[in-house]
Amino acid sequence: MDGTVTRRRARTRQRLLAAAFEVFAEEGFGRSTVEQVCERAGFTRGAFYSNFSSLDELFLALWEERSARMLDDVRAALAGLDPADPEAAVRAAIEATPVDDAWYRITAEFTAHALRNPGLRRVMAAREEAIREAVLPVLVAALAQLGRRVTDRRALGDALVAVHDGTAVQVLLHPGDDAVRDRRHALFMNVLTAYSTPLESA
C-alpha cells in the first residue's frame, strides 16, 4: 500500500512540475498562480500544497530536476570522447546543455524575482554552486583524458557559467545563425584552454 501511495505521489509531483513549466513559460513566473498550475495539471490546491509549499519551491524543484538531467547528458556526451579530437568533445558537451527559449525566459524571470528576496537569493546561489561542483569533476576528468590539467576549478566553473549565460542570449536572439553557435563553441574551447595546462608542463 505504501508503495502505491509513493508512486501516486511521485506521479502527482511530476505532473505538477510539467504543468508549472508550461504555465511559467506562457504566463511568466511573476504572473503565474498556484491555481493556474493546478488547473493545467488537473489537480486541486490540496494536491499542490501536499507536494510544495509555494511556487518558489516548485521552481527550485523544477530547476533541480532539469540540472540533474543536464548533468547526466553531459556525462553521456563525454563518455566516449576522442583525445585526438577535443573540439568534438566540447561540441558534444555543449549540445548536451542546449539553449532552450522557454527555460531561459523562466529562469531569467525567477532570477530577477530572487534578487529582490535576500533569502531566496542565497538559496539560488547555494544551488547553483552545488550544480557547478557536480559538473566540474566531469569536465576535469574529460580534460585529463585530453592531456590537460585544470589549474583553478572555481575560476573555470565561473568562466563556463559566464560564457553559457552570455552566449545563450545571443543564440536566442539569432536562432538560425550558425555563426553565432560556432562562436559559442569557440568561446567554450577558449575558456577550457585558458583555465587548463598541458599535463607535461604541470
Phi and psi restraints in degrees (value plus and minus 20) as a CYANA .aco file:
   2 ASP   PHI     -80.8   -40.8
   2 ASP   PSI     -58.4   -18.4
   3 GLY   PHI     -84.7   -44.7
   3 GLY   PSI     -58.3   -18.3
   4 THR   PHI     -84.8   -44.8
   4 THR   PSI     -63.6   -23.6
   5 VAL   PHI     -82.5   -42.5
   5 VAL   PSI     -62.8   -22.8
   6 THR   PHI     -82.6   -42.6
   6 THR   PSI     -63.3   -23.3
   7 ARG   PHI     -85.8   -45.8
   7 ARG   PSI     -60.0   -20.0
   8 ARG   PHI     -84.7   -44.7
   8 ARG   PSI     -61.9   -21.9
   9 ARG   PHI     -83.6   -43.6
   9 ARG   PSI     -60.4   -20.4
  10 ALA   PHI     -84.5   -44.5
  10 ALA   PSI     -60.5   -20.5
  11 ARG   PHI     -85.0   -45.0
  11 ARG   PSI     -60.5   -20.5
  12 THR   PHI     -81.8   -41.8
  12 THR   PSI     -64.4   -24.4
  13 ARG   PHI     -82.2   -42.2
  13 ARG   PSI     -63.2   -23.2
  14 GLN   PHI     -86.0   -46.0
  14 GLN   PSI     -57.8   -17.8
  15 ARG   PHI     -86.6   -46.6
  15 ARG   PSI     -57.4   -17.4
  16 LEU   PHI     -86.1   -46.1
  16 LEU   PSI     -60.5   -20.5
  17 LEU   PHI     -83.8   -43.8
  17 LEU   PSI     -64.4   -24.4
  18 ALA   PHI     -84.5   -44.5
  18 ALA   PSI     -61.4   -21.4
  19 ALA   PHI     -85.7   -45.7
  19 ALA   PSI     -60.9   -20.9
  20 ALA   PHI     -82.1   -42.1
  20 ALA   PSI     -61.7   -21.7
  21 PHE   PHI     -77.0   -37.0
  21 PHE   PSI     -66.7   -26.7
  22 GLU   PHI     -85.0   -45.0
  22 GLU   PSI     -64.6   -24.6
  23 VAL   PHI     -87.6   -47.6
  23 VAL   PSI     -65.8   -25.8
  24 PHE   PHI     -79.7   -39.7
  24 PHE   PSI     -61.6   -21.6
  25 ALA   PHI     -87.6   -47.6
  25 ALA   PSI     -58.1   -18.1
  26 GLU   PHI    -100.5   -60.5
  26 GLU   PSI     -62.6   -22.6
  27 GLU   PHI    -117.6   -77.6
  27 GLU   PSI     -42.8    -2.8
  28 GLY   PHI      72.0   112.0
  28 GLY   PSI     120.1   160.1
  29 PHE   PHI     -77.7   -37.7
  29 PHE   PSI     -64.8   -24.8
  30 GLY   PHI     -85.2   -45.2
  30 GLY   PSI     -42.4    -2.4
  31 ARG   PHI    -122.1   -82.1
  31 ARG   PSI     -22.8    17.2
  32 SER   PHI    -100.5   -60.5
  32 SER   PSI     130.4   170.4
  33 THR   PHI    -148.6  -108.6
  33 THR   PSI     141.5   181.5
  34 VAL   PHI     -79.4   -39.4
  34 VAL   PSI     -59.5   -19.5
  35 GLU   PHI     -81.7   -41.7
  35 GLU   PSI     -60.4   -20.4
  36 GLN   PHI     -84.6   -44.6
  36 GLN   PSI     -62.2   -22.2
  37 VAL   PHI     -84.9   -44.9
  37 VAL   PSI     -63.8   -23.8
  38 CYS   PHI     -83.1   -43.1
  38 CYS   PSI     -63.0   -23.0
  39 GLU   PHI     -82.1   -42.1
  39 GLU   PSI     -63.3   -23.3
  40 ARG   PHI     -84.8   -44.8
  40 ARG   PSI     -58.4   -18.4
  41 ALA   PHI    -101.4   -61.4
  41 ALA   PSI     -38.9     1.1
  42 GLY   PHI      62.7   102.7
  42 GLY   PSI      10.6    50.6
  43 PHE   PHI    -145.1  -105.1
  43 PHE   PSI     149.7   189.7
  44 THR   PHI    -110.8   -70.8
  44 THR   PSI     149.3   189.3
  45 ARG   PHI     -81.3   -41.3
  45 ARG   PSI     -51.0   -11.0
  46 GLY   PHI     -81.6   -41.6
  46 GLY   PSI     -60.6   -20.6
  47 ALA   PHI     -85.2   -45.2
  47 ALA   PSI     -57.8   -17.8
  48 PHE   PHI     -82.5   -42.5
  48 PHE   PSI     -73.2   -33.2
  49 TYR   PHI     -94.3   -54.3
  49 TYR   PSI     -29.7    10.3
  50 SER   PHI    -102.4   -62.4
  50 SER   PSI     -29.5    10.5
  51 ASN   PHI    -136.3   -96.3
  51 ASN   PSI     -53.7   -13.7
  52 PHE   PHI    -158.6  -118.6
  52 PHE   PSI     126.6   166.6
  53 SER   PHI    -107.7   -67.7
  53 SER   PSI     -39.1     0.9
  54 SER   PHI    -185.4  -145.4
  54 SER   PSI     150.9   190.9
  55 LEU   PHI     -86.6   -46.6
  55 LEU   PSI     -50.8   -10.8
  56 ASP   PHI     -79.6   -39.6
  56 ASP   PSI     -68.8   -28.8
  57 GLU   PHI     -83.9   -43.9
  57 GLU   PSI     -57.6   -17.6
  58 LEU   PHI     -82.7   -42.7
  58 LEU   PSI     -65.0   -25.0
  59 PHE   PHI     -81.1   -41.1
  59 PHE   PSI     -64.7   -24.7
  60 LEU   PHI     -82.1   -42.1
  60 LEU   PSI     -55.9   -15.9
  61 ALA   PHI     -87.3   -47.3
  61 ALA   PSI     -60.0   -20.0
  62 LEU   PHI     -84.2   -44.2
  62 LEU   PSI     -61.8   -21.8
  63 TRP   PHI     -82.8   -42.8
  63 TRP   PSI     -64.5   -24.5
  64 GLU   PHI     -83.3   -43.3
  64 GLU   PSI     -61.6   -21.6
  65 GLU   PHI     -83.1   -43.1
  65 GLU   PSI     -66.3   -26.3
  66 ARG   PHI     -87.8   -47.8
  66 ARG   PSI     -54.2   -14.2
  67 SER   PHI     -86.6   -46.6
  67 SER   PSI     -61.2   -21.2
  68 ALA   PHI     -83.4   -43.4
  68 ALA   PSI     -60.6   -20.6
  69 ARG   PHI     -85.5   -45.5
  69 ARG   PSI     -60.5   -20.5
  70 MET   PHI     -82.8   -42.8
  70 MET   PSI     -62.4   -22.4
  71 LEU   PHI     -83.1   -43.1
  71 LEU   PSI     -62.0   -22.0
  72 ASP   PHI     -81.3   -41.3
  72 ASP   PSI     -60.9   -20.9
  73 ASP   PHI     -86.8   -46.8
  73 ASP   PSI     -59.0   -19.0
  74 VAL   PHI     -85.2   -45.2
  74 VAL   PSI     -64.6   -24.6
  75 ARG   PHI     -78.1   -38.1
  75 ARG   PSI     -65.4   -25.4
  76 ALA   PHI     -85.0   -45.0
  76 ALA   PSI     -59.3   -19.3
  77 ALA   PHI     -85.9   -45.9
  77 ALA   PSI     -54.1   -14.1
  78 LEU   PHI    -112.1   -72.1
  78 LEU   PSI     -26.8    13.2
  79 ALA   PHI     -81.0   -41.0
  79 ALA   PSI     -55.8   -15.8
  80 GLY   PHI    -132.6   -92.6
  80 GLY   PSI      14.2    54.2
  81 LEU   PHI     -86.4   -46.4
  81 LEU   PSI     129.8   169.8
  82 ASP   PHI    -125.5   -85.5
  82 ASP   PSI      92.6   132.6
  83 PRO   PHI     -75.9   -35.9
  83 PRO   PSI     -42.0    -2.0
  84 ALA   PHI    -100.2   -60.2
  84 ALA   PSI     -30.9     9.1
  85 ASP   PHI    -156.6  -116.6
  85 ASP   PSI      51.6    91.6
  86 PRO   PHI     -81.7   -41.7
  86 PRO   PSI     -52.8   -12.8
  87 GLU   PHI     -84.3   -44.3
  87 GLU   PSI     -55.1   -15.1
  88 ALA   PHI     -84.0   -44.0
  88 ALA   PSI     -58.0   -18.0
  89 ALA   PHI     -85.3   -45.3
  89 ALA   PSI     -62.7   -22.7
  90 VAL   PHI     -83.3   -43.3
  90 VAL   PSI     -64.4   -24.4
  91 ARG   PHI     -81.0   -41.0
  91 ARG   PSI     -60.2   -20.2
  92 ALA   PHI     -83.0   -43.0
  92 ALA   PSI     -62.7   -22.7
  93 ALA   PHI     -87.0   -47.0
  93 ALA   PSI     -59.0   -19.0
  94 ILE   PHI     -86.3   -46.3
  94 ILE   PSI     -62.2   -22.2
  95 GLU   PHI     -85.3   -45.3
  95 GLU   PSI     -42.2    -2.2
  96 ALA   PHI     -98.7   -58.7
  96 ALA   PSI     -30.2     9.8
  97 THR   PHI    -142.7  -102.7
  97 THR   PSI      46.7    86.7
  98 PRO   PHI     -85.9   -45.9
  98 PRO   PSI     135.4   175.4
  99 VAL   PHI    -106.9   -66.9
  99 VAL   PSI      94.4   134.4
 100 ASP   PHI    -128.4   -88.4
 100 ASP   PSI      99.3   139.3
 101 ASP   PHI     -75.6   -35.6
 101 ASP   PSI     -72.5   -32.5
 102 ALA   PHI     -82.4   -42.4
 102 ALA   PSI     -65.7   -25.7
 103 TRP   PHI     -86.4   -46.4
 103 TRP   PSI     -56.5   -16.5
 104 TYR   PHI     -82.5   -42.5
 104 TYR   PSI     -64.2   -24.2
 105 ARG   PHI     -82.8   -42.8
 105 ARG   PSI     -61.1   -21.1
 106 ILE   PHI     -83.6   -43.6
 106 ILE   PSI     -68.7   -28.7
 107 THR   PHI     -88.6   -48.6
 107 THR   PSI     -56.1   -16.1
 108 ALA   PHI     -83.0   -43.0
 108 ALA   PSI     -63.3   -23.3
 109 GLU   PHI     -87.6   -47.6
 109 GLU   PSI     -60.3   -20.3
 110 PHE   PHI     -89.0   -49.0
 110 PHE   PSI     -56.6   -16.6
 111 THR   PHI     -81.6   -41.6
 111 THR   PSI     -63.4   -23.4
 112 ALA   PHI     -80.8   -40.8
 112 ALA   PSI     -59.8   -19.8
 113 HIS   PHI     -83.2   -43.2
 113 HIS   PSI     -64.5   -24.5
 114 ALA   PHI     -86.9   -46.9
 114 ALA   PSI     -53.4   -13.4
 115 LEU   PHI     -85.9   -45.9
 115 LEU   PSI     -38.3     1.7
 116 ARG   PHI    -110.8   -70.8
 116 ARG   PSI     -23.8    16.2
 117 ASN   PHI    -148.7  -108.7
 117 ASN   PSI      81.2   121.2
 118 PRO   PHI     -73.5   -33.5
 118 PRO   PSI     -60.3   -20.3
 119 GLY   PHI     -86.0   -46.0
 119 GLY   PSI     -64.4   -24.4
 120 LEU   PHI     -88.3   -48.3
 120 LEU   PSI     -55.2   -15.2
 121 ARG   PHI     -81.3   -41.3
 121 ARG   PSI     -61.3   -21.3
 122 ARG   PHI     -85.4   -45.4
 122 ARG   PSI     -58.2   -18.2
 123 VAL   PHI     -83.2   -43.2
 123 VAL   PSI     -65.3   -25.3
 124 MET   PHI     -82.7   -42.7
 124 MET   PSI     -62.9   -22.9
 125 ALA   PHI     -81.9   -41.9
 125 ALA   PSI     -61.2   -21.2
 126 ALA   PHI     -86.8   -46.8
 126 ALA   PSI     -60.3   -20.3
 127 ARG   PHI     -90.0   -50.0
 127 ARG   PSI     -57.9   -17.9
 128 GLU   PHI     -84.4   -44.4
 128 GLU   PSI     -58.8   -18.8
 129 GLU   PHI     -82.8   -42.8
 129 GLU   PSI     -61.3   -21.3
 130 ALA   PHI     -84.5   -44.5
 130 ALA   PSI     -59.7   -19.7
 131 ILE   PHI     -84.7   -44.7
 131 ILE   PSI     -64.6   -24.6
 132 ARG   PHI     -80.8   -40.8
 132 ARG   PSI     -61.7   -21.7
 133 GLU   PHI     -88.5   -48.5
 133 GLU   PSI     -45.1    -5.1
 134 ALA   PHI     -98.4   -58.4
 134 ALA   PSI     -55.3   -15.3
 135 VAL   PHI     -98.9   -58.9
 135 VAL   PSI     -57.6   -17.6
 136 LEU   PHI     -77.4   -37.4
 136 LEU   PSI     -64.8   -24.8
 137 PRO   PHI     -78.7   -38.7
 137 PRO   PSI     -54.6   -14.6
 138 VAL   PHI     -84.7   -44.7
 138 VAL   PSI     -64.5   -24.5
 139 LEU   PHI     -89.8   -49.8
 139 LEU   PSI     -59.3   -19.3
 140 VAL   PHI     -82.7   -42.7
 140 VAL   PSI     -62.6   -22.6
 141 ALA   PHI     -84.4   -44.4
 141 ALA   PSI     -59.6   -19.6
 142 ALA   PHI     -85.0   -45.0
 142 ALA   PSI     -62.1   -22.1
 143 LEU   PHI     -84.8   -44.8
 143 LEU   PSI     -56.5   -16.5
 144 ALA   PHI     -82.1   -42.1
 144 ALA   PSI     -58.5   -18.5
 145 GLN   PHI     -85.0   -45.0
 145 GLN   PSI     -47.0    -7.0
 146 LEU   PHI    -109.0   -69.0
 146 LEU   PSI     -13.7    26.3
 147 GLY   PHI      62.5   102.5
 147 GLY   PSI       7.3    47.3
 148 ARG   PHI    -150.4  -110.4
 148 ARG   PSI     129.0   169.0
 149 ARG   PHI    -135.4   -95.4
 149 ARG   PSI     113.4   153.4
 150 VAL   PHI     -99.8   -59.8
 150 VAL   PSI     109.2   149.2
 151 THR   PHI    -110.2   -70.2
 151 THR   PSI     -47.5    -7.5
 152 ASP   PHI    -168.2  -128.2
 152 ASP   PSI      77.3   117.3
 153 ARG   PHI     -80.2   -40.2
 153 ARG   PSI     -64.5   -24.5
 154 ARG   PHI     -82.5   -42.5
 154 ARG   PSI     -64.5   -24.5
 155 ALA   PHI     -84.0   -44.0
 155 ALA   PSI     -59.7   -19.7
 156 LEU   PHI     -81.9   -41.9
 156 LEU   PSI     -65.8   -25.8
 157 GLY   PHI     -80.5   -40.5
 157 GLY   PSI     -65.4   -25.4
 158 ASP   PHI     -82.8   -42.8
 158 ASP   PSI     -61.5   -21.5
 159 ALA   PHI     -86.4   -46.4
 159 ALA   PSI     -60.5   -20.5
 160 LEU   PHI     -85.2   -45.2
 160 LEU   PSI     -60.9   -20.9
 161 VAL   PHI     -82.6   -42.6
 161 VAL   PSI     -63.3   -23.3
 162 ALA   PHI     -82.3   -42.3
 162 ALA   PSI     -62.5   -22.5
 163 VAL   PHI     -86.8   -46.8
 163 VAL   PSI     -63.9   -23.9
 164 HIS   PHI     -80.4   -40.4
 164 HIS   PSI     -69.4   -29.4
 165 ASP   PHI     -86.4   -46.4
 165 ASP   PSI     -62.9   -22.9
 166 GLY   PHI     -87.4   -47.4
 166 GLY   PSI     -64.6   -24.6
 167 THR   PHI     -96.0   -56.0
 167 THR   PSI     -42.0    -2.0
 168 ALA   PHI     -80.4   -40.4
 168 ALA   PSI     -62.0   -22.0
 169 VAL   PHI     -80.9   -40.9
 169 VAL   PSI     -64.5   -24.5
 170 GLN   PHI     -82.9   -42.9
 170 GLN   PSI     -62.2   -22.2
 171 VAL   PHI     -83.8   -43.8
 171 VAL   PSI     -61.3   -21.3
 172 LEU   PHI     -89.5   -49.5
 172 LEU   PSI     -53.4   -13.4
 173 LEU   PHI     -95.0   -55.0
 173 LEU   PSI     -44.5    -4.5
 174 HIS   PHI    -149.7  -109.7
 174 HIS   PSI      47.1    87.1
 175 PRO   PHI     -81.0   -41.0
 175 PRO   PSI     -45.9    -5.9
 176 GLY   PHI    -123.5   -83.5
 176 GLY   PSI      -9.3    30.7
 177 ASP   PHI    -115.8   -75.8
 177 ASP   PSI      84.8   124.8
 178 ASP   PHI     -85.2   -45.2
 178 ASP   PSI     -49.7    -9.7
 179 ALA   PHI     -83.4   -43.4
 179 ALA   PSI     -56.4   -16.4
 180 VAL   PHI     -84.8   -44.8
 180 VAL   PSI     -62.8   -22.8
 181 ARG   PHI     -87.2   -47.2
 181 ARG   PSI     -57.6   -17.6
 182 ASP   PHI     -83.3   -43.3
 182 ASP   PSI     -60.6   -20.6
 183 ARG   PHI     -86.6   -46.6
 183 ARG   PSI     -54.4   -14.4
 184 ARG   PHI     -81.0   -41.0
 184 ARG   PSI     -67.4   -27.4
 185 HIS   PHI     -80.2   -40.2
 185 HIS   PSI     -63.2   -23.2
 186 ALA   PHI     -83.8   -43.8
 186 ALA   PSI     -59.3   -19.3
 187 LEU   PHI     -84.8   -44.8
 187 LEU   PSI     -62.0   -22.0
 188 PHE   PHI     -80.4   -40.4
 188 PHE   PSI     -64.4   -24.4
 189 MET   PHI     -81.4   -41.4
 189 MET   PSI     -62.6   -22.6
 190 ASN   PHI     -82.3   -42.3
 190 ASN   PSI     -60.2   -20.2
 191 VAL   PHI     -86.5   -46.5
 191 VAL   PSI     -65.3   -25.3
 192 LEU   PHI     -80.7   -40.7
 192 LEU   PSI     -57.6   -17.6
 193 THR   PHI     -91.7   -51.7
 193 THR   PSI     -61.4   -21.4
 194 ALA   PHI     -86.3   -46.3
 194 ALA   PSI     -52.1   -12.1
 195 TYR   PHI    -124.2   -84.2
 195 TYR   PSI       2.7    42.7
 196 SER   PHI    -164.8  -124.8
 196 SER   PSI     141.4   181.4
 197 THR   PHI    -151.3  -111.3
 197 THR   PSI     134.8   174.8
 198 PRO   PHI     -79.0   -39.0
 198 PRO   PSI     120.1   160.1
 199 LEU   PHI     -78.1   -38.1
 199 LEU   PSI     -56.1   -16.1
 200 GLU   PHI     -87.4   -47.4
 200 GLU   PSI     -38.5     1.5
 201 SER   PHI    -118.4   -78.4
 201 SER   PSI     -17.6    22.4
